[in-house]
């Protein structure tokens, strides 16, 4: 088994710290403290950036509404999709975060609509069909469409809606 050198060093340090070697315990505690401090700094920076983004885009969208500006594109992510928790100082994006993700979401939502329309048509056709064999095939098709819709729902949820 091979592992990267840095991982091997950290693992060795952790093992020695667990064995009670004081120098390893001190070094491991210092390393852990520095890592946690850096993670906290990154989290604070992300929170501040997300909050500023949300505030500035809300102002801009409000300005556009007041002036009747409708020909400019919406921001991605939309400020409504930037969720801020002031109690925990956490920020997350709920929805597409890039233009590519937004395009992918729109594609899947379009396909979902298409399959929902096909499902509705199949239901109407099944109700109107008198031949039991034909109706059975249509019901199989309906089950297939329902499976596709379930898959699309999972994809849409994964993208963030």
Helices and strands as residue ranges (DSSP letters): H 5-18, H 22-67, G 79-81, E 82-85, E 90-93, H 99-128, H 132-159
